[in-house]
Amino acid sequence: MTKTVLIVAAAAVFLVYGFVLWCCIKVGAESEKEYMKLAEKRGKEQQCDK
């Protein structure tokens, strides 16, 4: 009984860890896209100022 509970708990921790990691990667990718858009926009503005 104790081994079963430990195995289930370990599986739950593994799944939660994987989900959190996936969410962090997803948010990071979205942030990078946003940053690239802003950097591109800023680059165009600086070229117009010259």
Secondary structure by P-SEA (a helix, b strand, c coil): caaaaaaaaaaaaaaaaaaaaaaaaaaaaaaaaaaaaaaaaaaaaaaaac
